[in-house]
């Protein structure tokens, strides 16, 4: 899942984006890789493929910009 919020975005819009992104991310349990991008260099194709190819580990942050860990839910 890619979150796009450019650097120059106004604070209020960034807060709305962050809240919406968090809600969506929590609803989509099957998302394994999350990338938060603020400019095009964050969306390098080779880096995105590398992240998507890595085996996921419970609690590992998917992005350095998004250091929150999500608990693993298995059922």
C-alpha positions in Angstrom: 0.0 0.0 0.0 1.4 3.4 -1.0 0.6 6.5 0.9 1.3 9.7 -1.1 1.4 13.1 0.7 3.8 15.6 -0.9 6.1 17.8 1.3 4.3 21.0 0.5 0.8 19.9 1.7 -0.9 22.1 4.2 -0.9 20.8 7.8 -4.7 20.3 8.0 -4.7 18.2 4.8 -1.7 16.2 6.2 -3.6 15.4 9.3 -6.7 14.3 7.4 -4.5 12.2 5.1 -2.7 10.6 8.1 -6.0 9.8 9.8 -7.5 8.3 6.7 -4.4 6.3 5.9 -4.3 4.9 9.4 -8.0 3.9 9.3 -7.6 2.3 5.8 -4.4 0.5 6.9 -6.1 -1.0 9.9 -9.1 -2.2 7.9 -6.9 -3.9 5.3 -5.4 -6.8 7.3 -3.9 -8.4 4.2 -1.6 -5.5 3.4 2.0 -6.7 4.0 4.0 -3.7 2.8 3.2 0.0 3.4 5.3 2.8 1.9 4.8 6.5 2.8 6.0 8.7 0.0 6.5 12.5 0.0 8.3 12.8 -3.3 9.0 10.8 -6.4 12.3 9.5 -5.1 10.4 7.5 -2.4 8.7 5.6 -5.2 11.8 4.1 -6.9 10.6 1.0 -8.8 13.5 -1.2 -7.7 13.1 -0.3 -4.0 9.3 -1.0 -4.2 9.9 -4.4 -5.8 12.6 -5.2 -3.2 10.2 -4.3 -0.3 7.4 -6.4 -1.8 9.7 -9.4 -2.3 11.0 -9.5 1.3 9.5 -12.1 3.5 7.3 -10.3 6.1 8.1 -10.5 9.8 5.6 -9.8 12.5 6.1 -6.4 14.0 8.6 -5.2 11.4 8.1 -1.7 10.2 7.5 -1.6 6.5 9.0 1.8 6.0 11.5 4.0 7.8 9.1 6.8 7.5 6.4 4.7 9.1 8.1 3.2 12.1 4.9 2.1 13.9 4.6 -1.7 14.2 1.3 -3.4 13.8 0.5 -6.5 15.8 0.2 -9.7 13.8 -3.3 -11.1 13.8 -3.6 -14.8 12.9 -6.8 -16.6 13.0 
